[in-house]
Amino acid sequence: MFHFAKRLGLLLIASNMRGMPVGEIYS
């Protein structure tokens, strides 16, 4: 479970660095 949360966190950070809204990834 921790590994999944870690990958999810990295995905959020990467999306923020690209200036992409987080909601766009999950929609």
C-alpha positions, 0 to 999 in steps of 0.5 A, a space after each residue: 500500500 505504501 508503494 502505491 501511495 509513493 507512486 501516486 505522490 510522484 505522479 502528482 508532483 510530476 503533473 504539478 511540474 508540468 502545470 497540468 491540473 490533477 483532475 485531468 489525469 483521473 478524468 
